[in-house]
Amino acid sequence: MTLNTSFLRNVFLCKCLFALTFWNYVSLSVEDELFTSISNNFPEDDSKQKITSLPLLYTKSNQSKANCDWVVIQNTTESLSLSRITEDNVNELIDLLSNFRQGSRLQNLTLTNVSVSWNHLMKIFQTVWHSSIEYFNTYNVIQLSNIERYDFDYSGTSMKALTMKKIIITDMYFSQDDLYKIFADMNIADMTIADSEMIHMICPSYRSPFRYLNFLKNDLTDLLFQNCDNLLQLETLILQKNKFESLRKVSFMTSRMKSLKYLDMSSNLLRHDGAGEQCQWAESLSELDLSSNQLVDAVFECLPVNVKKLSLQNNQISNVPSGVAELKSLEELNLASNRLADLPECSGFTSLQFLNVEMNSILTPSADFFQSCPRVRELQAGHNPFKCSCELQAFIRLERRSGGKLSGWPSAYVCEYPEGLRGTELKDFHLSLLACNTTLLLVTALLLTLLLVAAVAFLCIYLDVPWYARMTWQWTQTKRRAWHNPPGDQGAALQFHAFISYSERDSLWVKSELMPNLEKGEGCVQLCQHERNFIPGKSIVENIINCIEKSYKSIFVLSPNFVQSEWCHYELYFAHHKLFSENSNSLILILLEPIPPYLIPARYHKLKALMAKRTYMEWPKERSKRALFWANLRAAISINLPKADENLYEETD
C-alpha cells in the first residue's frame, strides 16, 4: 500500500512538471525542488539537470497520453518520439520544442501520425531547425491546407539528417518552388523523402551540403536534377522504386555530381537500346545498382568506367558482349536472375573478384572460367537449370580445383535435366571416363569393331561361310530358272532310284562294285552318275542339283578321299538341303573306309552331324557279308519310277 502511494505521488509530480514545462512558468528553484522530490525514481545526474529537455516520464518506452492529447512513444534526455499531432495540439508542440534551444541534450525527434496545415508544418520544421535536434524523423504526415510560400530561415541549425516517410500532400495546385524549394535548399548532410508519391525535386538554389539523398519509392522521372550544378558534395543517391526510364539521362544527371560514389537505381523502368547513344557518368561513381529494370545486353555500352561494384540483377541480359565495356576497376558484378546461357568472359573486367550468376539459364557452364578470370575469388553460380551430361563433368572437376571459390556448393548446384536426374546434386553426379571422352570412345568402338570383324571373319573362314553363301546363291539361281521353265519341262519328277556322290579316287570301287551290283538282274536300278547323266551346257552345280532332285535317294560313298573333294562337299550340301526342305529321308551313307575325326575339315560339320545321328552302311571287308550289304542297299532305294520318265535321260558313255 505504501509503495502504491509513493508511485502515484511520483507520477503526479511528473505530470505537474510536464505541465509546468509546457507553459514555461517554472523557475529554477521550483525545478530543483521537483527533481529532488522524485530523485528516488531518477538517477542523480538527471535530478540536477536544467529544464532544457523534456522530463523523463517513462524510462521503459511505455506509452502514455499527456494532457495535450498526443501519445508519447519514447522520452529520454536525448530522444523524444510523439504521435497523434493534430491542429488541436500543434501549437503546444511548437511551444514545447521551443524550449530545446541549442545546447540542450535532446538530439533525436520523431513525429508520427501528423495531420496539420502547411503553415503549422513549416513552423514545426522551423522550430526544430533552431533547436538542439540533430536527427528529425516524420512518418505518416498529412498536409491539410493549401501550400503557400514560406520564408524558411536555414541559419544557425544543429540539424544533420531529416527523414520523411509517407507524406501526403492534399493540395493539388501549388507552385513547385513553394514546396520543393523548402527541402532542396536545406543545409543538412542527409535527407530522406520516401514512400510519398513525390513527382519532382528541384535543384538546390546554391551549392548544397547534401552528402546523402534518399528518394525511395516515389514517382520521380528522368527530369530529376538535369543540368544541376549544386550537388557537388553529394556522395550517395538512392532513387529506388521510382519511374525512371532512360539510362542515358540518368548518366547525364550524375555527370555534374563530382563526389557521387553510390547510386541506387533499382526497381525502375530503365532501358538502354544502344543505337550509338553516348552516356556520361560521374567519374567518381564506384558503386551502381541497376537491378530489377528492363535492361538488355546493350547496357554494357552505357556504364561508368570507374565503377567497382555493379548490380544488374533481375534484368533481361542474355549475353555479356566481349570488347564492348572496358571496366578495369570492376571488382563485384551481380548478374543474377537474368537470361545468361553461360558464364561471361573477363576480357573487359580484369579486376573482377566476385561474380554472381545465380538463377539464369545456364545449362553447362564453361570449365575454363577461372582461367579467363584469374582474379575471381568467389563465384555464385547456383540455382541454375544444370544439364547433367558429359560437358558438365569438366565444371564439376573445376569445383574441386578451385579451392572453395564456388559459393553455395553443393546444395545450390542441382541437376535439372535430364528428368531422371532432376534433384541430384552435382557432387553426386558421375560418368565414366569412357562415356565422356569422345576420342577414347571412338578408339574403343573402332577396336571393338575391328575385333568383331576379325572374329566374324575367322568364324566365316573356319565355318566356310563364303562357300555356303556361294552354294546358297547357286541353289537360288537354279530354283529361279526352274520356276521359269517352259510349260513342257518335266520339272523335278523322279527319274532315278539314286544319285551317287563319290570321290574320283574311289571311282574304281563305284564302277566295279557299286554300279554293277545295283544295275544288274531283275528290277534293275536306275542310277544317276555324273559321267553319264550330267547334261552338257549346264553348270556342274545345276547338274548336281537336278540329279539330286530327280533321284529318290542320294548315296554318298564316304572315305578319306571324300572329305578332301570340293565337289563331294557341294553334293552333300545340296542333298542335306533337300533333306530338310522336303522333310525326306533321302540320304544313304556308305562308309567305304574308316575316316578318322581329325581328317574331317571344320566345314564338314554337316557330315559330322549326319554320321553322329544317322545310321550308315559300312562296306564289309569279308566277302561273305557283301551279299547282305547289296540286298539291304537295293531295298533302301527300291521304288517304282514313273514309266513315262524311264527314257528321258540316256547314258552318255
C-alpha positions as CSV (number, residue, x, y, z in Angstrom):
1,M,0.0,0.0,0.0
2,T,2.9,2.3,0.9
3,L,4.6,1.5,-2.5
4,N,1.4,2.3,-4.5
5,T,1.0,5.6,-2.7
6,S,4.6,6.5,-3.4
7,F,4.2,5.6,-7.1
8,L,1.1,7.7,-7.5
9,R,2.8,10.6,-5.8
10,N,5.7,10.4,-8.2
11,V,3.5,10.1,-11.3
12,F,1.6,13.2,-10.1
13,L,4.8,15.1,-9.6
14,C,6.0,14.1,-13.1
15,K,2.7,15.3,-14.7
16,C,3.0,18.6,-12.8
17,L,6.5,19.1,-14.1
18,F,5.4,18.3,-17.6
19,A,2.6,20.9,-17.4
20,L,4.9,23.5,-16.0
21,T,7.3,22.9,-18.7
22,F,4.7,23.4,-21.3
23,W,3.7,26.8,-20.1
24,N,7.2,27.8,-19.2
25,Y,6.2,29.2,-15.7
26,V,8.7,27.1,-13.7
27,S,11.6,28.8,-12.0
28,L,14.9,27.2,-11.4
29,S,14.2,26.9,-7.6
30,V,11.0,25.0,-8.3
31,E,12.8,22.8,-10.9
32,D,15.4,21.8,-8.3
33,E,12.7,21.1,-5.7
34,L,10.7,18.9,-8.1
35,F,13.6,16.9,-9.3
36,T,14.8,16.4,-5.7
37,S,11.4,15.1,-4.7
38,I,11.4,12.4,-7.4
39,S,15.1,11.6,-7.1
40,N,14.2,8.2,-5.7
41,N,13.0,7.2,-9.2
42,F,15.5,9.1,-11.4
43,P,19.3,8.9,-11.5
44,E,21.2,11.6,-9.5
45,D,22.6,13.2,-12.7
46,D,19.1,13.7,-14.1
47,S,17.9,15.3,-10.9
48,K,20.4,18.1,-11.2
49,Q,19.7,18.9,-14.9
50,K,18.2,22.2,-16.0
51,I,14.9,22.4,-17.8
52,T,16.4,22.2,-21.2
53,S,14.8,18.9,-22.1
54,L,11.6,17.1,-21.5
55,P,11.4,15.4,-18.1
56,L,11.8,11.6,-18.2
57,L,8.2,10.3,-17.9
58,Y,8.7,6.7,-18.7
59,T,12.1,5.1,-18.9
60,K,11.0,1.8,-20.5
61,S,9.3,3.0,-23.7
62,N,5.8,2.7,-22.2
63,Q,3.1,4.7,-24.0
64,S,1.0,7.3,-22.1
65,K,-1.3,10.1,-23.0
66,A,-0.3,13.6,-22.0
67,N,-2.6,16.4,-21.1
68,C,-2.2,17.7,-24.7
69,D,-3.8,14.5,-26.2
70,W,-0.7,13.3,-28.1
71,V,0.9,10.0,-27.4
72,V,4.5,9.7,-26.0
73,I,6.2,6.8,-27.7
74,Q,9.7,7.4,-26.3
75,N,11.0,10.0,-24.0
76,T,14.6,10.2,-22.8
77,T,17.0,13.0,-22.3
78,E,18.4,12.6,-25.9
79,S,15.4,11.2,-27.8
80,L,11.7,12.1,-28.0
81,S,9.0,10.3,-30.0
82,L,5.4,11.6,-30.2
83,S,2.4,10.6,-32.1
84,R,-1.1,12.0,-33.0
85,I,-0.1,15.6,-33.7
86,T,-3.2,17.4,-34.9
87,E,-4.4,21.0,-35.3
88,D,-5.7,20.9,-31.7
89,N,-2.3,20.3,-30.1
90,V,0.2,21.5,-32.7
91,N,0.7,24.9,-31.0
92,E,1.5,23.2,-27.7
93,L,4.0,21.0,-29.6
94,I,5.7,24.1,-31.1
95,D,5.9,25.7,-27.7
96,L,7.4,22.5,-26.2
97,L,10.0,22.3,-29.0
98,S,10.9,26.0,-28.4
99,N,12.4,25.0,-25.1
100,F,15.0,22.8,-26.7
101,R,17.4,25.5,-27.7
102,Q,20.8,24.8,-29.0
103,G,22.9,23.3,-26.2
104,S,20.1,21.1,-25.0
105,R,20.7,17.3,-24.7
106,L,17.7,16.4,-27.0
107,Q,19.1,15.3,-30.3
108,N,16.5,12.9,-31.8
109,L,12.9,13.8,-32.5
110,T,10.3,11.6,-34.2
111,L,6.8,12.6,-35.0
112,T,4.3,10.1,-36.4
113,N,0.6,10.4,-37.5
114,V,0.8,14.1,-38.0
115,S,-2.3,15.9,-39.5
116,V,-1.7,19.7,-39.6
117,S,-1.9,22.6,-42.0
118,W,1.0,23.7,-44.2
119,N,1.9,26.7,-42.1
120,H,1.9,24.7,-38.9
121,L,4.0,22.0,-40.5
122,M,6.5,24.6,-41.6
123,K,6.5,26.1,-38.1
124,I,7.4,22.7,-36.7
125,F,10.3,22.4,-39.1
126,Q,11.4,26.0,-38.4
127,T,11.3,25.4,-34.7
128,V,13.3,22.2,-35.0
129,W,15.8,23.9,-37.3
130,H,16.8,26.3,-34.5
131,S,16.8,23.7,-31.7
132,S,19.3,21.2,-30.5
133,I,17.8,18.5,-32.5
134,E,20.2,16.8,-35.0
135,Y,18.0,14.0,-36.3
136,F,14.4,14.7,-37.2
137,N,12.1,11.9,-38.4
138,T,8.4,12.3,-39.5
139,Y,6.1,9.4,-40.5
140,N,2.6,9.4,-41.8
141,V,2.2,13.2,-42.3
142,I,-0.9,14.7,-43.9
143,Q,-0.8,18.3,-45.0
144,L,-4.4,19.7,-44.6
145,S,-4.4,23.2,-46.2
146,N,-3.1,24.9,-49.3
147,I,0.6,25.2,-49.8
148,E,1.8,28.8,-49.7
149,R,5.1,30.5,-49.9
150,Y,7.1,30.3,-46.6
151,D,10.3,32.1,-45.9
152,F,12.3,29.5,-44.3
153,D,15.3,30.5,-42.2
154,Y,18.1,27.9,-42.6
155,S,20.6,29.8,-40.4
156,G,22.0,28.6,-37.1
157,T,20.9,24.9,-37.2
158,S,22.2,21.8,-35.5
159,M,20.3,19.5,-37.9
160,K,22.3,16.8,-39.6
161,A,19.6,14.4,-41.0
162,L,16.0,14.7,-42.0
163,T,13.8,11.6,-42.7
164,M,10.2,11.9,-44.0
165,K,8.1,8.9,-44.9
166,K,4.6,8.7,-46.2
167,I,4.0,12.4,-46.6
168,I,0.6,13.1,-48.2
169,I,0.0,16.5,-49.9
170,T,-3.7,17.2,-50.3
171,D,-3.2,20.4,-52.2
172,M,-3.3,19.5,-55.9
173,Y,-2.4,23.0,-57.3
174,F,0.7,24.6,-55.9
175,S,3.9,26.2,-57.1
176,Q,6.9,23.8,-57.2
177,D,9.1,26.4,-55.6
178,D,6.7,26.8,-52.6
179,L,7.0,23.0,-51.9
180,Y,10.2,21.6,-53.3
181,K,12.4,24.6,-52.7
182,I,11.9,24.4,-48.9
183,F,13.5,20.9,-49.0
184,A,16.0,21.4,-51.8
185,D,17.7,24.3,-50.1
186,M,18.0,22.6,-46.7
187,N,21.6,23.0,-45.4
188,I,21.9,19.5,-43.9
189,A,24.0,16.5,-44.9
190,D,21.4,13.8,-45.1
191,M,17.8,13.9,-46.3
192,T,15.3,11.1,-46.9
193,I,11.9,11.6,-48.5
194,A,10.4,8.1,-49.1
195,D,7.1,6.5,-50.0
196,S,5.4,9.9,-50.5
197,E,4.4,9.8,-54.2
198,M,6.8,12.8,-54.9
199,I,6.9,13.5,-58.6
200,H,9.7,16.0,-58.7
201,M,12.6,17.7,-56.8
202,I,14.3,20.9,-58.0
203,C,18.0,21.6,-57.9
204,P,19.2,23.4,-54.9
205,S,19.5,27.2,-55.3
206,Y,23.1,27.3,-54.1
207,R,25.9,24.9,-53.6
208,S,24.3,22.2,-51.3
209,P,25.9,20.4,-48.4
210,F,23.9,17.3,-49.2
211,R,26.0,14.2,-48.9
212,Y,23.2,11.6,-48.8
213,L,19.8,11.8,-50.6
214,N,17.2,9.0,-50.4
215,F,14.1,9.4,-52.5
216,L,12.9,5.7,-52.2
217,K,9.5,4.7,-53.5
218,N,8.3,7.9,-55.1
219,D,7.2,8.9,-58.6
220,L,10.3,10.7,-59.8
221,T,11.1,10.7,-63.5
222,D,14.0,11.4,-65.9
223,L,13.6,15.1,-65.3
224,L,15.2,14.9,-61.8
225,F,18.4,17.1,-61.3
226,Q,19.0,17.6,-65.0
227,N,21.7,20.2,-65.6
228,C,22.1,20.6,-61.8
229,D,25.5,22.0,-60.7
230,N,24.8,22.5,-57.0
231,L,25.2,18.9,-55.7
232,L,28.9,18.8,-55.8
233,Q,29.3,17.2,-52.3
234,L,26.6,14.5,-52.9
235,E,28.1,11.0,-52.3
236,T,25.1,8.8,-52.0
237,L,21.9,9.0,-54.1
238,I,19.1,6.4,-53.7
239,L,16.3,6.5,-56.3
240,Q,15.0,3.0,-55.9
241,K,11.4,2.3,-56.9
242,N,10.7,5.3,-59.0
243,K,9.7,5.8,-62.6
244,F,13.0,6.5,-64.4
245,E,13.1,5.2,-68.0
246,S,16.3,6.3,-69.7
247,L,19.6,5.1,-68.5
248,R,21.3,7.7,-70.7
249,K,19.5,10.6,-69.0
250,V,20.4,9.1,-65.6
251,S,24.0,9.1,-66.6
252,F,23.9,12.8,-67.6
253,M,22.1,13.5,-64.3
254,T,25.1,12.2,-62.4
255,S,27.8,13.8,-64.7
256,R,27.8,17.0,-62.6
257,M,27.8,15.3,-59.3
258,K,31.6,15.3,-58.8
259,S,31.6,13.5,-55.5
260,L,29.0,10.8,-56.2
261,K,30.1,7.4,-55.1
262,Y,27.0,5.3,-54.7
263,L,23.8,5.4,-56.9
264,D,20.8,3.1,-56.5
265,M,18.5,3.0,-59.5
266,S,17.0,-0.4,-58.8
267,S,13.3,-1.3,-59.4
268,N,12.7,1.4,-62.0
269,L,11.8,1.2,-65.7
270,L,15.2,1.8,-67.1
271,R,16.1,0.8,-70.7
272,H,19.0,1.3,-72.9
273,D,18.9,0.2,-76.5
274,G,22.3,1.4,-77.6
275,A,22.0,2.7,-81.1
276,G,25.1,4.8,-80.7
277,E,23.8,6.7,-77.7
278,Q,26.6,8.1,-75.6
279,C,26.5,8.0,-71.8
280,Q,28.3,10.3,-69.4
281,W,28.6,9.3,-65.8
282,A,30.3,10.9,-62.8
283,E,33.9,9.8,-62.8
284,S,33.8,9.3,-59.0
285,L,30.9,6.8,-59.2
286,S,32.2,3.5,-57.8
287,E,29.0,1.6,-56.8
288,L,26.0,1.3,-59.1
289,D,22.8,-0.7,-58.5
290,L,20.7,-1.2,-61.7
291,S,18.8,-4.3,-60.6
292,S,15.2,-5.0,-61.4
293,N,14.9,-2.9,-64.5
294,Q,14.4,-3.7,-68.2
295,L,18.0,-3.6,-69.4
296,V,19.4,-5.9,-72.1
297,D,22.9,-6.6,-73.4
298,A,23.3,-3.1,-74.7
299,V,23.6,-1.9,-71.1
300,F,27.3,-2.7,-71.2
301,E,27.7,0.2,-73.7
302,C,26.5,2.6,-71.0
303,L,28.3,2.0,-67.7
304,P,30.6,4.2,-65.6
305,V,34.2,3.4,-66.4
306,N,35.4,3.6,-62.8
307,V,32.7,1.5,-61.2
308,K,33.9,-1.1,-58.7
309,K,30.6,-2.7,-57.6
310,L,27.9,-3.2,-60.2
311,S,24.5,-4.9,-59.8
312,L,22.5,-5.8,-62.9
313,Q,20.3,-8.4,-61.1
314,N,16.9,-9.3,-62.4
315,N,17.1,-7.7,-65.9
316,Q,16.9,-9.2,-69.4
317,I,20.6,-9.7,-70.2
318,S,21.3,-12.8,-72.2
319,N,25.0,-12.2,-73.0
320,V,27.9,-10.1,-71.8
321,P,29.5,-8.8,-75.1
322,S,33.2,-9.0,-75.1
323,G,35.2,-6.0,-76.1
324,V,32.3,-3.6,-75.6
325,A,32.9,-2.5,-72.0
326,E,36.3,-1.9,-70.5
327,L,35.5,-1.8,-66.8
328,K,39.0,-2.3,-65.5
329,S,38.1,-1.2,-61.9
330,L,35.1,-3.5,-61.6
331,E,35.6,-5.9,-58.7
332,E,32.0,-7.1,-58.0
333,L,29.4,-8.0,-60.6
334,N,25.9,-9.2,-59.9
335,L,24.1,-10.8,-62.9
336,A,21.7,-13.0,-61.0
337,S,18.2,-13.6,-62.4
338,N,18.9,-12.8,-66.0
339,R,18.9,-14.9,-69.2
340,L,22.6,-15.9,-69.4
341,A,23.3,-19.2,-71.1
342,D,27.0,-19.4,-70.0
343,L,29.5,-17.8,-67.7
344,P,30.7,-14.4,-69.0
345,E,34.3,-13.8,-70.1
346,C,36.5,-11.4,-68.1
347,S,38.3,-9.8,-71.0
348,G,36.8,-6.4,-70.1
349,F,36.8,-7.0,-66.3
350,T,40.4,-7.5,-65.5
351,S,40.0,-6.7,-61.8
352,L,36.8,-8.8,-61.2
353,Q,36.9,-10.7,-57.9
354,F,33.2,-11.5,-57.2
355,L,30.6,-12.7,-59.8
356,N,27.0,-13.7,-59.1
357,V,25.2,-15.5,-62.0
358,E,22.6,-17.4,-59.9
359,M,19.1,-18.1,-61.3
360,N,20.0,-17.7,-65.0
361,S,19.6,-20.2,-67.9
362,I,23.0,-21.8,-67.6
363,L,22.8,-25.5,-68.6
364,T,26.5,-26.3,-68.9
365,P,28.9,-23.6,-67.6
366,S,32.3,-23.1,-69.2
367,A,35.0,-25.0,-67.4
368,D,37.7,-22.5,-68.4
369,F,36.1,-19.6,-66.4
370,F,38.8,-19.3,-63.8
371,Q,41.5,-19.4,-66.5
372,S,39.9,-16.4,-68.2
373,C,39.1,-14.7,-64.8
374,P,42.2,-15.5,-62.7
375,R,41.4,-12.8,-60.0
376,V,37.9,-14.1,-59.2
377,R,37.8,-15.2,-55.6
378,E,34.2,-16.1,-55.4
379,L,31.7,-17.3,-58.0
380,Q,28.0,-17.7,-57.2
381,A,26.5,-19.9,-60.0
382,G,23.9,-22.0,-58.1
383,H,20.2,-22.3,-58.7
384,N,20.7,-22.7,-62.5
385,P,18.9,-25.4,-64.6
386,F,22.1,-27.5,-64.9
387,K,22.0,-30.3,-67.6
388,C,23.9,-33.2,-66.1
389,S,25.9,-34.5,-69.1
390,C,29.5,-35.2,-70.1
391,E,30.0,-31.4,-70.7
392,L,29.2,-30.7,-67.1
393,Q,31.9,-33.1,-65.8
394,A,34.6,-30.5,-66.5
395,F,32.7,-27.9,-64.5
396,I,32.4,-30.3,-61.6
397,R,36.1,-31.0,-61.7
398,L,36.6,-27.2,-61.7
399,E,35.0,-27.0,-58.3
400,R,37.5,-29.5,-56.9
401,R,40.4,-27.5,-58.3
402,S,39.0,-24.0,-57.4
403,G,39.6,-24.4,-53.7
404,G,36.1,-23.3,-52.5
405,K,35.6,-20.5,-54.9
406,L,32.1,-21.8,-55.8
407,S,29.8,-20.2,-53.3
408,G,26.8,-22.3,-52.2
409,W,28.4,-25.6,-53.2
410,P,27.0,-28.3,-53.1
411,S,23.4,-27.5,-52.1
412,A,22.8,-24.8,-54.7
413,Y,24.1,-26.9,-57.6
414,V,21.5,-29.4,-58.6
415,C,20.7,-31.2,-61.8
416,E,17.6,-30.0,-63.6
417,Y,18.0,-32.1,-66.8
418,P,17.6,-34.9,-67.7
419,E,14.4,-35.6,-65.9
420,G,15.7,-38.9,-64.4
421,L,18.5,-37.0,-62.6
422,R,16.4,-34.0,-61.5
423,G,17.2,-33.0,-57.9
424,T,20.6,-34.8,-57.9
425,E,23.4,-32.6,-56.5
426,L,26.3,-32.1,-58.9
427,K,28.7,-33.6,-56.4
428,D,26.8,-36.9,-56.7
429,F,26.7,-36.9,-60.5
430,H,29.4,-39.2,-62.0
431,L,30.0,-40.6,-65.5
432,S,32.8,-42.9,-66.6
433,L,35.8,-41.6,-68.5
434,L,34.9,-43.7,-71.5
435,A,31.4,-42.2,-71.7
436,C,32.7,-38.6,-71.7
437,N,35.9,-38.9,-73.7
438,T,34.9,-38.8,-77.4
439,T,38.3,-39.7,-78.7
440,L,38.6,-42.6,-76.3
441,L,35.1,-43.7,-77.1
442,L,35.8,-43.7,-80.8
443,V,39.0,-45.6,-80.4
444,T,37.4,-48.1,-78.2
445,A,34.5,-48.5,-80.6
446,L,36.9,-48.9,-83.5
447,L,38.9,-51.5,-81.7
448,L,35.7,-53.4,-80.8
449,T,34.5,-53.2,-84.3
450,L,37.9,-54.5,-85.6
451,L,37.8,-57.3,-83.1
452,L,34.2,-58.1,-84.1
453,V,35.1,-58.0,-87.8
454,A,38.1,-60.2,-87.1
455,A,36.0,-62.6,-85.1
456,V,33.3,-62.8,-87.8
457,A,36.0,-63.2,-90.5
458,F,37.6,-66.0,-88.5
459,L,34.3,-67.7,-88.0
460,C,33.4,-67.3,-91.6
461,I,36.7,-68.9,-92.7
462,Y,36.5,-71.6,-90.0
463,L,33.0,-72.5,-90.9
464,D,33.5,-71.9,-94.6
465,V,30.7,-69.3,-94.7
466,P,31.7,-67.9,-98.1
467,W,31.4,-71.4,-99.6
468,Y,27.9,-71.8,-98.1
469,A,26.9,-68.4,-99.3
470,R,28.1,-69.2,-102.8
471,M,26.3,-72.5,-102.7
472,T,23.1,-70.9,-101.5
473,W,23.4,-68.4,-104.3
474,Q,23.8,-71.3,-106.8
475,W,20.8,-73.1,-105.3
476,T,18.7,-70.0,-105.5
477,Q,19.7,-69.3,-109.1
478,T,18.9,-72.9,-110.1
479,K,15.5,-72.7,-108.3
480,R,14.7,-69.5,-110.1
481,R,15.5,-71.0,-113.5
482,A,13.4,-74.0,-112.6
483,W,10.4,-71.7,-111.9
484,H,10.8,-70.1,-115.3
485,N,11.0,-73.4,-117.2
486,P,8.8,-73.7,-120.3
487,P,5.4,-75.5,-119.9
488,G,6.7,-78.7,-121.5
489,D,9.6,-79.1,-119.0
490,Q,9.1,-82.1,-116.7
491,G,10.3,-80.3,-113.6
492,A,11.5,-82.3,-110.7
493,A,9.7,-85.7,-111.4
494,L,11.7,-88.8,-110.1
495,Q,13.8,-90.3,-112.9
496,F,16.4,-92.2,-110.9
497,H,16.5,-94.5,-107.9
498,A,19.6,-92.9,-106.6
499,F,22.2,-90.3,-107.2
500,I,25.8,-91.4,-106.5
501,S,28.3,-89.0,-104.9
502,Y,31.9,-90.1,-104.5
503,S,35.5,-89.0,-104.8
504,E,37.2,-89.5,-108.1
505,R,39.8,-91.6,-106.2
506,D,37.1,-94.0,-105.2
507,S,35.7,-94.3,-108.8
508,L,37.2,-97.8,-109.3
509,W,35.1,-99.2,-106.4
510,V,32.0,-97.4,-107.6
511,K,32.3,-98.6,-111.2
512,S,33.5,-102.1,-110.4
513,E,31.4,-102.9,-107.3
514,L,28.5,-100.5,-106.7
515,M,27.1,-99.8,-110.1
516,P,27.3,-103.4,-111.5
517,N,25.7,-104.9,-108.4
518,L,22.8,-102.4,-108.3
519,E,22.0,-102.2,-112.0
520,K,22.2,-105.9,-112.9
521,G,19.5,-108.6,-112.6
522,E,15.7,-108.2,-112.2
523,G,14.3,-104.9,-111.2
524,C,17.4,-103.1,-112.2
525,V,18.1,-99.8,-110.5
526,Q,18.5,-96.5,-112.4
527,L,21.5,-94.7,-111.0
528,C,22.5,-91.0,-111.7
529,Q,26.2,-90.8,-112.2
530,H,27.9,-87.6,-113.3
531,E,29.9,-89.0,-116.1
532,R,26.9,-90.3,-118.0
533,N,23.9,-88.3,-116.7
534,F,25.1,-84.7,-116.4
535,I,23.6,-82.6,-119.2
536,P,26.2,-80.8,-121.4
537,G,25.8,-77.0,-121.4
538,K,24.6,-76.7,-117.8
539,S,26.8,-75.8,-114.9
540,I,28.1,-78.5,-112.7
541,V,26.2,-77.2,-109.7
542,E,23.0,-77.1,-111.7
543,N,23.5,-80.6,-112.8
544,I,24.2,-81.7,-109.3
545,I,21.0,-80.1,-108.0
546,N,18.9,-81.5,-110.9
547,C,20.2,-85.1,-110.3
548,I,19.6,-84.8,-106.5
549,E,16.1,-83.5,-107.0
550,K,15.2,-86.2,-109.7
551,S,16.6,-89.0,-107.6
552,Y,14.7,-90.9,-104.9
553,K,17.8,-91.4,-102.8
554,S,21.3,-89.9,-102.7
555,I,24.1,-92.3,-102.0
556,F,27.4,-90.9,-100.5
557,V,30.5,-93.1,-100.6
558,L,32.4,-91.9,-97.6
559,S,36.2,-92.2,-97.3
560,P,39.2,-90.1,-96.5
561,N,39.2,-89.2,-100.2
562,F,35.6,-88.0,-100.0
563,V,36.3,-85.3,-97.4
564,Q,39.1,-84.0,-99.5
565,S,36.9,-83.4,-102.5
566,E,35.4,-80.0,-103.0
567,W,32.6,-81.3,-105.3
568,C,31.7,-84.0,-102.9
569,H,31.1,-81.3,-100.4
570,Y,28.8,-79.5,-102.8
571,E,26.8,-82.6,-103.4
572,L,26.5,-83.3,-99.7
573,Y,25.4,-79.7,-99.0
574,F,22.6,-79.8,-101.6
575,A,21.5,-83.3,-100.6
576,H,21.3,-82.1,-97.0
577,H,19.4,-79.1,-98.0
578,K,16.8,-81.3,-99.7
579,L,16.7,-83.4,-96.6
580,F,15.4,-80.5,-94.5
581,S,13.5,-78.6,-97.2
582,E,11.4,-81.6,-98.2
583,N,11.5,-83.3,-94.9
584,S,12.5,-86.5,-96.7
585,N,14.7,-89.5,-95.7
586,S,16.8,-89.4,-98.9
587,L,20.3,-89.8,-97.6
588,I,22.2,-93.1,-97.7
589,L,25.7,-93.1,-96.3
590,I,28.2,-95.8,-97.2
591,L,31.4,-95.9,-95.2
592,L,33.9,-97.3,-97.7
593,E,36.9,-96.7,-95.4
594,P,37.0,-95.5,-91.9
595,I,37.5,-91.8,-91.6
596,P,39.5,-90.5,-88.5
597,P,37.7,-87.5,-87.0
598,Y,40.9,-85.3,-87.3
599,L,40.8,-85.7,-91.1
600,I,37.3,-84.2,-91.4
601,P,37.7,-80.5,-92.1
602,A,35.7,-78.0,-90.0
603,R,33.4,-77.1,-92.8
604,Y,32.2,-80.7,-92.9
605,H,30.2,-80.1,-89.7
606,K,27.1,-81.3,-91.6
607,L,28.9,-84.6,-92.3
608,K,29.9,-84.9,-88.7
609,A,26.3,-84.3,-87.6
610,L,24.9,-86.8,-90.1
611,M,27.3,-89.5,-89.1
612,A,26.5,-88.9,-85.4
613,K,22.8,-89.0,-85.9
614,R,22.1,-91.3,-88.8
615,T,22.7,-95.0,-89.4
616,Y,25.3,-95.5,-92.2
617,M,26.2,-98.7,-94.1
618,E,29.8,-99.9,-93.8
619,W,31.4,-101.8,-96.7
620,P,32.3,-105.2,-95.3
621,K,35.8,-106.5,-95.9
622,E,34.6,-110.1,-95.7
623,R,33.1,-111.3,-99.0
624,S,30.5,-113.5,-97.2
625,K,28.8,-110.4,-95.9
626,R,28.6,-108.5,-99.1
627,A,25.5,-110.2,-100.5
628,L,23.6,-109.0,-97.5
629,F,25.1,-105.5,-97.9
630,W,23.8,-105.3,-101.5
631,A,20.4,-106.7,-100.6
632,N,20.0,-104.0,-97.9
633,L,21.2,-101.2,-100.2
634,R,18.9,-102.4,-103.0
635,A,15.9,-102.5,-100.6
636,A,16.7,-98.9,-99.4
637,I,16.5,-97.5,-102.9
638,S,13.7,-99.7,-104.2
639,I,10.8,-97.7,-105.7
640,N,8.7,-97.9,-108.8
641,L,9.7,-95.0,-111.1
642,P,7.1,-93.4,-113.5
643,K,7.1,-95.2,-116.9
644,A,7.0,-92.0,-118.8
645,D,10.3,-90.9,-117.3
646,E,12.3,-94.0,-118.0
647,N,13.9,-92.9,-121.2
648,L,14.3,-89.2,-120.6
649,Y,18.0,-89.5,-119.7
650,E,20.3,-91.5,-121.8
651,E,23.7,-92.7,-121.0
652,T,26.4,-90.5,-122.3
653,D,29.2,-93.1,-122.4
